[in-house]
Amino acid sequence: MTDAESTADPATAPTLVFDERTMAHSWFEDALGILTGTFSAAFGIYLLQSSGSVTGGTAGLALLVDFATAWPFWLIFGLVNLPFAALALWKKGVSFTVRTVISIALVSLFSAVNHVLVPLGDINPIFCTLAGNLFAGVGLLILFRHRASLGGINIIALLVQEKTGFRAGWTQLAFDVVIIAAALIVVPWPNVLLSAAGAVLLNVVLALNHRPGRYIGH
C-alpha cells in the first residue's frame, strides 16, 4: 500500500459494490434457512423445557404457561404468537408475515416431534439451559437473516419506539425481566436465576451477530 492510499479520505476512497440481485437469497436458500432456524430454535426450547428453565420473549411466555398447565407446548406457542403475527402483517407486510407464520408453525411441529423422538432422561440443568439458549439464539439469527421471525415482543418494542421514542431494546428487556420474574410462580428460584443467565446469553448471541451492514444477504 502506498502512502497516498494509506492516507486517502475514507469518503472518497474506493469501496466494495455489490449487485443487489446477486445478494438476494433464492427460494431454496430461504426455505432451507427457515427449516434450519426453526429446528434449532425448537430444539433449544425443548432443552429449556426439559431443564425446567424459561427464557425471554414469547418462547419464555409459552414455557411459563406450559409449566403451569397441562396444555401441550406446541399448542401454547402457536396461540401465544397469533397476536404478534397480526402485528407483523400490519407493520412488516405480507412476505415477512407469511414467513413468520410458517416459522411459528414449524417450531410448534418440531417441538412435538422432539418430545417423541428425543426423550431426555437425567440431564444437567445448567448445561441444558445454556445450550438451549444458544440453540434458540442461533435459530433466531438464521430466521432474521431470511426475513422471518418467531413473532415476538420485539414487534411491540418497535411500535413503542416509533410512538414514544423509548428505545426498543429497553422495552424488550423490560418484557424479558417480567417474564423471567413471573417464573418464580411456577419454577424454583435457582431455575429462575439460571433462566436469567441463559436469557442474557441468548441476547448476547443476537447482539453480536445481528447488526445492520454486517450481513449483505437478504
Disulfide bonds with the S-S distance in Angstrom:
none
